[in-house]
Amino acid sequence: MGLLQLSLYYYMVARPAVSWLFYFDPRIGLFLVETAISGHEPTSPGLIRWTSAAVLIFVGALMVRGFRRPVTYAILESVLAAPGVFFF
């Protein structure tokens, strides 16, 4: 999921004409948090969304290397998805 997010964010930054891709963002709730914090709608993914993707990749890498705690990943996904639940 983290690699998918990074790919999506990179494409949104590289080609601003495809800003409609934000509708496919699994962290759309974090977009609203960023909007509330900054006071205006960002044109590209902000620090919060980039960080969420990096954290997911880090936890995924830990799991691949032997850290067999899927509960950690499930809790992290739940926390990151919470703003999206409130959005819808």
Phi and psi in degrees as GROMACS dihedral restraints (atoms count N, CA, C in turn):
[ dihedral_restraints ]
;  ai    aj    ak    al  type     phi  dphi    fc
    3     4     5     6     1   -63.8    20    10
    4     5     6     7     1   -41.0    20    10
    6     7     8     9     1   -66.2    20    10
    7     8     9    10     1   -37.6    20    10
    9    10    11    12     1   -62.1    20    10
   10    11    12    13     1   -43.9    20    10
   12    13    14    15     1   -62.6    20    10
   13    14    15    16     1   -46.0    20    10
   15    16    17    18     1   -60.6    20    10
   16    17    18    19     1   -40.7    20    10
   18    19    20    21     1   -63.2    20    10
   19    20    21    22     1   -44.2    20    10
   21    22    23    24     1   -62.7    20    10
   22    23    24    25     1   -45.7    20    10
   24    25    26    27     1   -65.9    20    10
   25    26    27    28     1   -40.4    20    10
   27    28    29    30     1   -62.2    20    10
   28    29    30    31     1   -44.0    20    10
   30    31    32    33     1   -64.4    20    10
   31    32    33    34     1   -37.6    20    10
   33    34    35    36     1   -66.9    20    10
   34    35    36    37     1   -33.0    20    10
   36    37    38    39     1   -77.8    20    10
   37    38    39    40     1   -41.1    20    10
   39    40    41    42     1   -69.5    20    10
   40    41    42    43     1   -33.0    20    10
   42    43    44    45     1  -131.0    20    10
   43    44    45    46     1    88.7    20    10
   45    46    47    48     1   -60.8    20    10
   46    47    48    49     1   -19.4    20    10
   48    49    50    51     1   -67.6    20    10
   49    50    51    52     1   -15.1    20    10
   51    52    53    54     1  -102.7    20    10
   52    53    54    55     1    39.6    20    10
   54    55    56    57     1   -63.9    20    10
   55    56    57    58     1   -18.0    20    10
   57    58    59    60     1   -65.1    20    10
   58    59    60    61     1   -13.8    20    10
   60    61    62    63     1   -64.3    20    10
   61    62    63    64     1   -15.2    20    10
   63    64    65    66     1   -62.5    20    10
   64    65    66    67     1   -21.5    20    10
   66    67    68    69     1   -67.6    20    10
   67    68    69    70     1   -19.5    20    10
   69    70    71    72     1   -94.6    20    10
   70    71    72    73     1     2.1    20    10
   72    73    74    75     1   -72.1    20    10
   73    74    75    76     1   121.1    20    10
   75    76    77    78     1   -68.9    20    10
   76    77    78    79     1   -11.6    20    10
   78    79    80    81     1  -110.6    20    10
   79    80    81    82     1    43.9    20    10
   81    82    83    84     1   -64.2    20    10
   82    83    84    85     1   -28.2    20    10
   84    85    86    87     1   -66.2    20    10
   85    86    87    88     1   -35.5    20    10
   87    88    89    90     1   -67.5    20    10
   88    89    90    91     1   -29.4    20    10
   90    91    92    93     1   -59.1    20    10
   91    92    93    94     1   -43.0    20    10
   93    94    95    96     1   -68.3    20    10
   94    95    96    97     1   -35.7    20    10
   96    97    98    99     1   -63.3    20    10
   97    98    99   100     1   -45.4    20    10
   99   100   101   102     1   -60.9    20    10
  100   101   102   103     1   -40.2    20    10
  102   103   104   105     1   -63.6    20    10
  103   104   105   106     1   -42.1    20    10
  105   106   107   108     1   -66.3    20    10
  106   107   108   109     1   -38.7    20    10
  108   109   110   111     1   -69.8    20    10
  109   110   111   112     1   -45.5    20    10
  111   112   113   114     1   -81.4    20    10
  112   113   114   115     1   -24.1    20    10
  114   115   116   117     1    87.4    20    10
  115   116   117   118     1    -2.6    20    10
  117   118   119   120     1  -145.6    20    10
  118   119   120   121     1   160.5    20    10
  120   121   122   123     1   -77.1    20    10
  121   122   123   124     1   120.0    20    10
  123   124   125   126     1   -69.5    20    10
  124   125   126   127     1   147.5    20    10
  126   127   128   129     1   -88.2    20    10
  127   128   129   130     1   -16.7    20    10
  129   130   131   132     1  -139.6    20    10
  130   131   132   133     1   164.5    20    10
  132   133   134   135     1   -57.5    20    10
  133   134   135   136     1   135.8    20    10
  135   136   137   138     1   -92.1    20    10
  136   137   138   139     1  -175.9    20    10
  138   139   140   141     1   -59.7    20    10
  139   140   141   142     1   -37.4    20    10
  141   142   143   144     1   -63.2    20    10
  142   143   144   145     1   -44.8    20    10
  144   145   146   147     1   -70.8    20    10
  145   146   147   148     1   -39.3    20    10
  147   148   149   150     1   -62.2    20    10
  148   149   150   151     1   -41.9    20    10
  150   151   152   153     1   -65.6    20    10
  151   152   153   154     1   -39.4    20    10
  153   154   155   156     1   -61.6    20    10
  154   155   156   157     1   -40.1    20    10
  156   157   158   159     1   -66.3    20    10
  157   158   159   160     1   -42.1    20    10
  159   160   161   162     1   -63.9    20    10
  160   161   162   163     1   -40.1    20    10
  162   163   164   165     1   -65.0    20    10
  163   164   165   166     1   -41.1    20    10
  165   166   167   168     1   -63.5    20    10
  166   167   168   169     1   -39.7    20    10
  168   169   170   171     1   -65.3    20    10
  169   170   171   172     1   -40.7    20    10
  171   172   173   174     1   -61.7    20    10
  172   173   174   175     1   -47.4    20    10
  174   175   176   177     1   -66.0    20    10
  175   176   177   178     1   -39.2    20    10
  177   178   179   180     1   -62.1    20    10
  178   179   180   181     1   -41.2    20    10
  180   181   182   183     1   -64.6    20    10
  181   182   183   184     1   -38.6    20    10
  183   184   185   186     1   -62.3    20    10
  184   185   186   187     1   -40.5    20    10
  186   187   188   189     1   -66.8    20    10
  187   188   189   190     1   -37.5    20    10
  189   190   191   192     1   -66.8    20    10
  190   191   192   193     1   -34.3    20    10
  192   193   194   195     1   -83.4    20    10
  193   194   195   196     1     2.0    20    10
  195   196   197   198     1   122.6    20    10
  196   197   198   199     1    -6.9    20    10
  198   199   200   201     1   -78.9    20    10
  199   200   201   202     1    90.1    20    10
  201   202   203   204     1   -89.6    20    10
  202   203   204   205     1    62.6    20    10
  204   205   206   207     1  -123.6    20    10
  205   206   207   208     1    77.9    20    10
  207   208   209   210     1   -63.0    20    10
  208   209   210   211     1   -18.3    20    10
  210   211   212   213     1   -62.2    20    10
  211   212   213   214     1   -38.4    20    10
  213   214   215   216     1   -60.8    20    10
  214   215   216   217     1   -45.1    20    10
  216   217   218   219     1   -64.8    20    10
  217   218   219   220     1   -42.6    20    10
  219   220   221   222     1   -63.2    20    10
  220   221   222   223     1   -41.4    20    10
  222   223   224   225     1   -65.9    20    10
  223   224   225   226     1   -43.4    20    10
  225   226   227   228     1   -61.2    20    10
  226   227   228   229     1   -45.7    20    10
  228   229   230   231     1   -60.8    20    10
  229   230   231   232     1   -39.9    20    10
  231   232   233   234     1   -63.3    20    10
  232   233   234   235     1   -43.2    20    10
  234   235   236   237     1   -65.1    20    10
  235   236   237   238     1   -43.6    20    10
  237   238   239   240     1   -71.1    20    10
  238   239   240   241     1   -26.3    20    10
  240   241   242   243     1   -85.7    20    10
  241   242   243   244     1   -16.3    20    10
  243   244   245   246     1   -54.5    20    10
  244   245   246   247     1   -46.7    20    10
  246   247   248   249     1   -60.7    20    10
  247   248   249   250     1   -32.1    20    10
  249   250   251   252     1   -68.0    20    10
  250   251   252   253     1   -34.5    20    10
  252   253   254   255     1   -64.6    20    10
  253   254   255   256     1   -41.3    20    10
  255   256   257   258     1   -70.1    20    10
  256   257   258   259     1   -28.9    20    10
  258   259   260   261     1   -65.5    20    10
  259   260   261   262     1   -42.7    20    10
